[in-house]
Amino acid sequence: MPDRTATRPAEPFAEVKHRVAEAIGRNRDEIIDLSHRIHANPEPAFEERQASAWIAEALGAHGFAVEYPAGSLATAIRATRRGGRGGDGPRIGILAEYDALPGLGHGCGHNTMAASGFGAAAALAAIADELPGEIVFLGTPAEERGSGKQIMIDDGLFAGLDAALLYHPCDRSHVESHPLATEDVEVVFSGLQAHASSDPWQGKNALDAMILLFSSVGLWRQQLRPTSRVHGIIREGGTAANIIPDRTSAWFMLRSDDRGYYETMKRQFTTMAEAAASATGTTVEVRFSGGATTMRNNRVLAELFRANMAAYGIEDMGDDPNQGSTDMANVSWVCPAIHPDLAICDEGTPGHSIAFRDAAATPRADETTLLAATLVAQTAVDLLLDPAFVEAAWTEFRAG
């Protein structure tokens, strides 16, 4: 891995960035320990009680004023550290995620995001007396389900930010991400129970309706655009083989890179669910929730991050061909934001897999976590010490 503490005088603010890297080096054990503890104790969306408590405690020990819980979410964090140089200055958001995937654990590597976000914030706190403005740490629950960041936006916790920075682990290193718009969709079919052998004609089979919907979705995929997705699981399929199921439920996700086309997909999906209910004599409820939108990558911030990467010999490999979704995209419509990826494993390792989960606690992932903390903190230094960068980022943001 590159030497994060190497001084490069040709860079803007090289001496300050060098001391940021040194601070991360001093906190190395604390950062890695936090990553490993969160990895070993996975908690799903909205239930990240241990992870959020550990992070809040660590931030307080590094001089942050910590609001925990923050807003309406029990596992959200907002912590602030004012710079010592006076004046208004920019407010730079350092974000962290820490929820895990049900049944899999940290198959998305959020433990590294939590630890790197804390590491960046702690490093900036170490030199806060020499900085203007304010460092704002935001611990954001429920990225995998329910869009915790949108709830925090609605709670006003992102108000006043001039930039938001959040790294994500990946199998490739690249600065700009292009996530798909998405929502969670809960589908519930209701029918009528009957004995499956003696008088099945008296029943209305909710499982038949659900299977019909899944079959319709499978056929629908043939006509979807290549950048659109639909996928789901059955959560409830009945209680016994000899009882006609009167209730089934499923969790679907719809995705697209085009907001207008996405709205068309939502209408079509609802029509298909209603058609399955009509065909089986059942009724259906379709509930959309927890939306994430498309990402507005701020190129001013991206160029700063890319330059800091290059200083450590890290190449931007270009756009990621594997498109998921994230509520970090929602933040990008509130203030200038970036969501760069850094590799923690070999290219081709699939996300949301056992292989990626295991990779998130390896020595390579540890070094990437430290590197991510360094790059996020150094990009924050650029913004805090040069108001022109913040002004340029906002000019781009406002231009749409």
C-alpha positions in Angstrom: 0.0 0.0 0.0 1.2 3.6 -0.6 2.9 5.6 2.2 0.1 7.8 3.3 2.4 10.0 5.4 4.8 10.9 2.6 5.1 14.7 2.1 4.6 15.9 -1.4 5.4 19.7 -1.5 3.9 20.1 -5.0 0.4 19.4 -3.7 -1.8 22.2 -2.3 -1.7 22.3 1.5 0.9 19.5 1.5 2.1 20.1 5.0 -1.4 20.1 6.5 -2.3 17.0 4.5 0.9 15.3 5.8 -0.2 15.9 9.4 -3.7 14.6 8.6 -2.0 11.4 7.4 0.2 11.2 10.4 -2.9 11.5 12.7 -4.5 8.6 10.9 -1.3 6.7 11.5 -1.4 7.4 15.2 -5.1 6.3 15.3 -4.4 3.2 13.1 -5.2 0.6 15.8 -8.4 2.4 16.9 -9.7 2.7 13.3 -9.0 -1.0 12.4 -10.3 -2.2 15.7 -13.6 -0.3 15.1 -13.9 -1.9 11.6 -13.3 -5.4 12.9 -15.7 -5.0 15.8 -18.5 -3.8 13.5 -17.7 -6.6 11.1 -17.9 -9.2 13.8 -21.2 -7.9 15.1 -23.4 -7.3 12.1 -26.6 -5.4 12.6 -29.3 -4.9 9.9 -30.9 -1.6 8.9 -32.3 0.5 11.7 -30.9 -1.9 14.3 -27.2 -0.8 14.4 -27.2 -0.1 18.1 -23.7 -1.4 18.9 -22.1 0.1 15.9 -23.6 3.5 16.4 -22.8 3.5 20.1 -19.2 2.6 19.5 -18.8 5.3 16.8 -20.5 8.0 19.0 -18.2 7.2 21.9 -15.1 7.3 19.8 -16.0 10.7 18.3 -16.6 12.1 21.8 -13.2 11.0 22.8 -11.7 12.9 19.9 -13.3 16.2 20.9 -16.6 16.2 18.9 -19.8 17.5 20.3 -22.0 14.4 19.7 -25.7 14.3 19.1 -26.8 10.7 19.5 -29.4 9.7 18.7 -29.8 12.4 16.1 -33.2 13.3 14.7 -35.9 10.6 14.6 -33.6 7.6 14.1 -32.3 5.8 17.2 -29.0 4.8 15.5 -28.2 8.1 13.6 -25.3 10.3 14.7 -24.5 14.0 14.1 -21.2 15.2 15.6 -19.5 18.5 15.1 -16.1 20.1 15.7 -15.6 23.8 15.0 -12.4 25.0 13.5 -10.2 27.3 15.6 -9.5 30.0 13.0 -12.7 31.8 13.5 -15.0 33.1 10.8 -17.9 31.3 9.2 -16.0 29.0 6.9 -17.5 26.0 5.1 -19.2 23.0 6.8 -17.9 19.8 5.4 -19.8 16.6 6.0 -17.9 13.3 6.7 -20.3 10.4 6.4 -20.3 6.8 7.6 -22.5 3.8 7.0 -22.7 0.7 9.3 -25.7 -1.5 8.6 -25.3 -5.1 7.5 -27.2 -7.4 5.2 -29.7 -9.8 6.8 -28.4 -13.3 6.8 -25.1 -12.3 5.3 -23.4 -9.7 7.5 -21.1 -7.1 6.1 -21.3 -8.3 2.5 -21.2 -4.7 1.4 -18.2 -3.8 3.6 -20.0 -1.0 5.6 -17.7 -1.8 8.5 -14.9 -0.2 6.5 -17.0 2.8 5.7 -17.8 3.4 9.4 -14.2 3.1 10.4 -12.8 5.3 7.6 -15.4 8.0 8.2 -14.5 8.0 11.9 -10.8 8.0 11.0 -11.2 11.0 8.7 -13.1 12.9 11.2 -10.7 12.2 14.0 -7.7 13.2 11.9 -9.4 16.5 11.0 -10.2 17.1 14.7 -6.5 16.7 15.5 -5.7 19.8 13.4 -9.0 21.6 13.9 -7.4 24.5 15.7 -5.7 25.4 12.4 -8.9 25.1 10.3 -11.8 27.5 9.6 -15.3 26.3 9.3 -16.8 23.1 10.8 -16.3 19.4 10.5 -19.7 17.6 10.6 -19.7 13.8 11.0 -23.0 12.1 10.0 -23.5 8.5 11.0 -26.2 7.3 8.6 -28.1 4.1 9.3 -30.1 1.9 7.0 -28.5 2.2 3.6 -29.4 -1.3 2.6 -33.1 -0.8 3.3 -35.3 2.1 4.1 -33.0 5.0 3.0 -31.8 6.3 6.3 -30.1 9.3 4.8 -33.4 10.5 3.3 -34.9 10.3 6.8 -32.0 12.3 8.1 -32.4 14.9 5.3 -36.1 15.2 6.2 -35.0 15.7 9.9 -32.8 18.6 8.9 -29.5 17.0 9.8 -27.9 17.8 6.5 -29.0 21.5 6.6 -26.1 23.9 6.1 -23.6 21.4 4.7 -21.3 22.7 1.9 -20.1 19.2 0.8 -20.7 15.6 1.7 -17.9 13.0 1.4 -18.3 9.2 1.7 -16.1 6.4 0.5 -17.4 2.9 -0.5 -15.4 -0.4 -0.7 -15.4 -2.1 -4.1 -13.3 -4.5 -6.2 -12.1 -1.5 -8.3 -11.0 2.0 -7.5 -12.9 4.8 -9.2 -14.1 8.3 -8.2 -17.5 8.7 -9.9 -20.4 6.3 -9.2 -23.7 6.1 -11.1 -26.2 4.3 -8.9 -29.7 3.5 -10.1 -32.8 5.0 -8.7 -34.6 2.5 -6.5 -37.4 1.9 -4.1 -38.4 -1.0 -1.8 -41.8 -2.5 -2.8 -43.8 -4.6 -0.4 -46.5 -6.7 -2.1 -49.2 -8.5 -0.1 -51.8 -10.8 -1.7 -54.9 -11.7 0.4 -57.1 -14.6 -0.4 -59.3 -17.2 1.4 -58.2 -20.3 3.2 -59.7 -23.7 2.4 -58.6 -27.4 2.7 -56.2 -28.0 -0.2 -57.6 -31.5 -0.8 -61.2 -31.8 0.4 -62.6 -28.5 -0.9 -59.9 -26.4 -2.7 -62.5 -24.8 -4.9 -63.7 -22.8 -1.9 -60.3 -21.1 -1.5 -58.6 -18.1 -3.1 -54.9 -18.9 -3.4 -52.7 -16.0 -2.5 -49.6 -18.0 -3.3 -50.8 -18.6 -6.8 -51.1 -14.8 -7.2 -47.6 -14.3 -6.0 -46.2 -17.0 -8.3 -48.0 -15.4 -11.2 -46.5 -12.0 -10.3 -43.0 -13.5 -10.2 -43.6 -15.2 -13.6 -44.8 -11.8 -15.0 -41.7 -10.1 -13.7 -39.5 -12.8 -15.3 -41.1 -12.1 -18.7 -41.1 -8.3 -18.2 -37.3 -8.3 -17.8 -37.0 -9.2 -21.5 -38.4 -5.8 -22.4 -36.7 -3.7 -19.8 -33.8 -1.4 -20.7 -30.3 -2.8 -19.9 -29.9 -0.2 -17.1 -33.1 -1.2 -15.3 -33.6 -4.0 -12.8 -36.4 -5.7 -10.9 -35.8 -8.5 -8.3 -37.5 -9.8 -5.2 -38.0 -12.5 -2.6 -41.0 -14.2 -1.1 -41.1 -13.5 2.6 -44.4 -15.3 3.4 -45.8 -18.1 1.3 -48.3 -19.9 3.4 -48.5 -22.0 6.6 -49.0 -25.6 5.5 -49.2 -27.6 2.3 -52.7 -28.7 2.9 -54.1 -25.2 3.5 -54.9 -22.9 0.6 -52.7 -19.8 1.5 -54.8 -16.8 2.3 -51.8 -14.4 2.6 -48.5 -14.1 0.9 -45.9 -11.3 1.0 -42.8 -10.4 -1.0 -40.1 -7.7 -1.0 -39.2 -6.4 -4.4 -36.8 -3.7 -5.6 -37.1 -1.7 -8.8 -34.1 0.2 -10.3 -33.4 2.4 -13.2 -30.8 5.1 -14.2 -33.6 7.3 -15.6 -36.2 8.9 -13.3 -38.9 9.2 -15.9 -38.5 5.6 -17.0 -38.5 4.5 -13.4 -41.9 6.0 -12.8 -43.1 4.1 -15.8 -41.7 0.9 -14.3 -43.5 1.6 -11.0 -46.9 1.9 -12.8 -46.3 -1.2 -14.8 -45.3 -3.3 -11.8 -48.4 -2.2 -10.0 -50.5 -3.1 -13.0 -48.9 -6.6 -13.1 -49.6 -7.1 -9.4 -53.2 -6.1 -9.8 -53.6 -8.4 -12.8 -52.2 -11.3 -10.8 -54.8 -10.6 -8.1 -57.6 -10.4 -10.7 -56.6 -13.7 -12.3 -56.7 -15.5 -8.9 -59.7 -13.8 -7.3 -57.5 -12.3 -4.6 -56.7 -8.7 -3.5 -53.4 -7.0 -3.4 -51.6 -4.1 -1.7 -48.5 -2.6 -3.3 -46.5 -0.3 -1.0 -43.4 1.7 -2.2 -41.0 3.1 0.4 -37.4 4.0 1.1 -36.5 5.5 -2.2 -33.0 6.3 -3.4 -32.5 8.5 -6.5 -29.8 8.9 -9.1 -26.5 10.4 -8.2 -25.3 13.9 -9.1 -21.5 13.5 -9.0 -20.0 16.9 -8.2 -17.0 17.1 -10.5 -15.2 19.8 -8.5 -15.1 17.5 -5.5 -14.3 14.5 -7.7 -11.2 16.2 -9.2 -10.0 17.0 -5.7 -10.4 13.4 -4.6 -8.8 12.2 -7.8 -5.8 14.4 -7.3 -5.4 13.2 -3.7 -5.6 9.6 -5.0 -3.0 10.3 -7.7 -0.6 11.6 -5.0 -0.5 8.1 -3.6 -0.3 6.4 -7.0 -3.9 5.2 -7.0 -5.4 5.2 -10.5 -9.0 6.0 -11.2 -10.2 3.0 -13.2 -13.2 4.9 -14.6 -16.9 4.2 -14.3 -18.0 1.1 -12.4 -20.0 -1.2 -14.8 -21.7 -2.9 -11.8 -24.6 -0.6 -10.9 -26.3 -0.8 -7.5 -28.2 1.9 -5.6 -27.5 4.1 -2.6 -29.2 6.8 -0.6 -26.0 8.7 -0.9 -27.5 9.8 -4.2 -30.3 11.5 -2.2 -27.6 13.6 -0.4 -26.2 14.7 -3.8 -29.4 16.6 -4.5 -29.1 18.5 -1.2 -25.5 19.6 -1.4 -22.3 18.9 -3.5 -21.3 15.3 -2.9 -19.1 12.4 -4.1 -19.2 8.7 -3.3 -15.9 7.3 -4.6 -14.9 3.6 -4.4 -11.6 2.0 -3.4 -10.7 -1.6 -3.9 -10.5 -4.0 -0.9 -10.3 -7.2 -3.0 -9.5 -8.5 -6.4 -11.5 -7.3 -9.4 -14.4 -9.6 -10.1 -15.3 -10.3 -6.5 -19.1 -9.8 -6.4 -20.6 -7.4 -3.8 -23.3 -8.7 -1.4 -21.5 -12.1 -1.3 -19.7 -14.2 1.2 -16.5 -13.5 -0.6 -16.9 -9.8 -0.3 -18.0 -10.0 3.3 -14.8 -12.0 4.2 -12.7 -9.6 2.2 -14.0 -6.7 4.3 -12.0 -7.9 7.3 -8.6 -8.7 5.6 -5.3 -6.8 6.0 -5.9 -5.4 2.5 -9.3 -4.0 3.5 -7.7 -2.6 6.6 -5.1 -0.7 4.5 -7.8 0.5 2.2 -9.9 1.7 5.2 -6.9 3.8 6.3 -6.3 5.1 2.8 -9.9 6.0 2.5 -9.8 7.9 5.7 -6.7 9.8 4.5 -8.2 10.7 1.1 -11.5 11.9 2.6 -9.8 14.0 5.2 -7.3 15.4 2.7 -10.2 16.3 0.3 -11.9 18.0 3.3 -8.7 20.0 3.9 -8.8 21.3 0.3 -12.3 22.5 0.9 -11.8 24.0 4.3 -8.6 25.9 3.4 -9.6 27.1 -0.1 -13.1 28.7 -0.2 -12.8 28.9 -4.0 -13.2 25.1 -4.2 -16.4 25.3 -2.2 -17.8 28.2 -4.3 -17.0 26.2 -7.5 -18.7 23.1 -6.2 -21.8 25.1 -5.4 -21.8 26.8 -8.8 -21.7 23.4 -10.5 -24.4 22.1 -8.1 -26.8 25.1 -8.8 -26.2 24.8 -12.5 -27.8 21.3 -12.4 
